[in-house]
Amino acid sequence: MDKYLTILLIFMFVGIPISFVSPSTGELREYPLLVLFYGSIAGIIIIILYSSYKEKNQRRAANAKRRSKRS
């Protein structure tokens, strides 16, 4: 995983508890911020899917390069 994607992933994981706890008082919110909660989960899923797609393409290119060297 790219270092930038890792940093974004960490921010997404930090956003989940913030949606349930008020940062100013430290108390649980009566109604959690569901937009932040579900947005963080969606962001995590998108980052993981994009990272796996990118790694798959890199592997495919490396395999094609290796096969072409044998011939």
ROKOLLUM-747454 format. One record per residue (C-alpha): residue in one letter; chain; x negated, y, z negated. Coordinates in steps of 0.001 Angstrom, whole numbers, plus 500000, padded with zeros to 6 digits. Example, Ala and Ser with C-alpha at 12.3 -4.5 7.8 and 13.67 -1.06 7.14 Angstrom:
2
lumlo: A, tikol: A, east: 487700, north: 495500, up: 492200
lumlo: S, tikol: A, east: 486330, north: 498940, up: 492860
END
This chain:
71
lumlo: M, tikol: A, east: 500000, north: 500000, up: 500000
lumlo: D, tikol: A, east: 498760, north: 503448, up: 500864
lumlo: K, tikol: A, east: 497667, north: 505661, up: 497972
lumlo: Y, tikol: A, east: 500255, north: 508308, up: 498865
lumlo: L, tikol: A, east: 503025, north: 505737, up: 498883
lumlo: T, tikol: A, east: 501826, north: 504446, up: 495524
lumlo: I, tikol: A, east: 502053, north: 507942, up: 494031
lumlo: L, tikol: A, east: 505566, north: 508383, up: 495432
lumlo: L, tikol: A, east: 506524, north: 504981, up: 494058
lumlo: I, tikol: A, east: 505331, north: 506013, up: 490589
lumlo: F, tikol: A, east: 507432, north: 509187, up: 490769
lumlo: M, tikol: A, east: 510448, north: 507100, up: 491753
lumlo: F, tikol: A, east: 509924, north: 504799, up: 488763
lumlo: V, tikol: A, east: 509602, north: 507827, up: 486457
lumlo: G, tikol: A, east: 512815, north: 509303, up: 487873
lumlo: I, tikol: A, east: 514925, north: 506369, up: 486717
lumlo: P, tikol: A, east: 514542, north: 506971, up: 482948
lumlo: I, tikol: A, east: 514830, north: 510733, up: 483460
lumlo: S, tikol: A, east: 518304, north: 510171, up: 484874
lumlo: F, tikol: A, east: 519387, north: 508703, up: 481520
lumlo: V, tikol: A, east: 517406, north: 510909, up: 479099
lumlo: S, tikol: A, east: 517482, north: 514687, up: 478906
lumlo: P, tikol: A, east: 513873, north: 515926, up: 479238
lumlo: S, tikol: A, east: 514480, north: 519061, up: 477168
lumlo: T, tikol: A, east: 516000, north: 517384, up: 474096
lumlo: G, tikol: A, east: 514926, north: 513760, up: 474474
lumlo: E, tikol: A, east: 518431, north: 512495, up: 473787
lumlo: L, tikol: A, east: 520492, north: 510169, up: 475923
lumlo: R, tikol: A, east: 522795, north: 511929, up: 478332
lumlo: E, tikol: A, east: 526510, north: 511402, up: 477905
lumlo: Y, tikol: A, east: 526817, north: 510972, up: 481665
lumlo: P, tikol: A, east: 523614, north: 509945, up: 483434
lumlo: L, tikol: A, east: 522557, north: 511646, up: 486642
lumlo: L, tikol: A, east: 523625, north: 508897, up: 489015
lumlo: V, tikol: A, east: 522336, north: 510755, up: 492072
lumlo: L, tikol: A, east: 518812, north: 510708, up: 490627
lumlo: F, tikol: A, east: 519145, north: 507084, up: 489529
lumlo: Y, tikol: A, east: 520415, north: 505729, up: 492838
lumlo: G, tikol: A, east: 518136, north: 508051, up: 494811
lumlo: S, tikol: A, east: 515124, north: 506669, up: 492963
lumlo: I, tikol: A, east: 516204, north: 503089, up: 493601
lumlo: A, tikol: A, east: 516797, north: 503836, up: 497294
lumlo: G, tikol: A, east: 513389, north: 505524, up: 497512
lumlo: I, tikol: A, east: 511685, north: 502507, up: 495936
lumlo: I, tikol: A, east: 513366, north: 500176, up: 498426
lumlo: I, tikol: A, east: 512438, north: 502395, up: 501390
lumlo: I, tikol: A, east: 508801, north: 502663, up: 500271
lumlo: I, tikol: A, east: 508490, north: 498894, up: 499837
lumlo: L, tikol: A, east: 510094, north: 498179, up: 503225
lumlo: Y, tikol: A, east: 507934, north: 500758, up: 505001
lumlo: S, tikol: A, east: 504768, north: 499463, up: 503341
lumlo: S, tikol: A, east: 505485, north: 495856, up: 504308
lumlo: Y, tikol: A, east: 506336, north: 496916, up: 507884
lumlo: K, tikol: A, east: 503091, north: 498870, up: 508148
lumlo: E, tikol: A, east: 500996, north: 495977, up: 506774
lumlo: K, tikol: A, east: 502680, north: 493537, up: 509167
lumlo: N, tikol: A, east: 501769, north: 495719, up: 512146
lumlo: Q, tikol: A, east: 498170, north: 496020, up: 510951
lumlo: R, tikol: A, east: 497925, north: 492234, up: 510569
lumlo: R, tikol: A, east: 499389, north: 491736, up: 514031
lumlo: A, tikol: A, east: 496834, north: 494123, up: 515556
lumlo: A, tikol: A, east: 493966, north: 492441, up: 513702
lumlo: N, tikol: A, east: 495080, north: 489003, up: 514869
lumlo: A, tikol: A, east: 495365, north: 490201, up: 518486
lumlo: K, tikol: A, east: 491888, north: 491727, up: 518290
lumlo: R, tikol: A, east: 490451, north: 488522, up: 516833
lumlo: R, tikol: A, east: 492073, north: 486367, up: 519537
lumlo: S, tikol: A, east: 490774, north: 488595, up: 522323
lumlo: K, tikol: A, east: 487177, north: 488273, up: 521032
lumlo: R, tikol: A, east: 487242, north: 484462, up: 521295
lumlo: S, tikol: A, east: 487944, north: 484398, up: 525014
END
